C-alpha cells in the first residue's frame, strides 16, 4: 500500500473501557485496521509483565514472530535478550511489543522478506500502542529503531542523533496527551506517580545487518546500560 493511500486504523477494533492487556490482546486478533492483516499469519501482540519496569517498543514482527504469534522470538529477539542480560536488566520485569502488529513482507521465491512498514501502517496501528501504554506504568520506555521512534516520537525524531539519552516520557511523545495518565486512588484523590523516562537505541536487527557486528552490539549494550542505570 503506497503512503498516499489511507487505512481505517485500529481504533474501531479497540473495545471501549478495556481493562487489562489480555483483553486487548484478544481484541487485536481481529484487527483489520490496515491491509497487512490479509497476508500475515496472525496479529502479534505484546507480551511480558503487566507491571513491567521497562517497556520495549520495536518495529514489527518478523517471519518467525508471525508464525509463532509472539514478538522478539527470532534472531533479533535472541540478540536483544543477550544484550539485556549483559546490560544488567532483569528480564522478568519487561514488556515487549511492536509499533506495527502484523508482519509486512515481500516474497522472494519461497522466502518472505521483511519490508519496512509505511507511515500509513504506523498511524493505523498506533491506537494499539496507546491502549497498551494505558495499561502499563513503566519506569523506562525503550524505543528500538526508527519505526518505533516514528510511532511514539514523531517523524522528525532521529535515533542516531539522540540514542542513549534519557528523555522525559510522555513529554517527548509526538502527542503527549495520548500517553498521559493521572491515576485516581480509592478515596478519589489523584495520586502522584514517579516520572517515566525514555531511551532510544537501534533495533537489534540493525546489529545483525551491521558490517561491524561487535561494535554495533557494544553500542546497543551501552544504551541499555543507561536504562539499567535509570532503574537504580
Beta strands, then each sheet from edge to edge (+ up, - down):
strand 1: 47-48
strand 2: 54-60
strand 3: 94-100
strand 4: 105-108
strand 5: 111-114
strand 6: 140-144
strand 7: 167-169
strand 8: 196-201
sheet 1: 1+ 3- 2- 6- 8- 7+
sheet 2: 4+ 5-
end
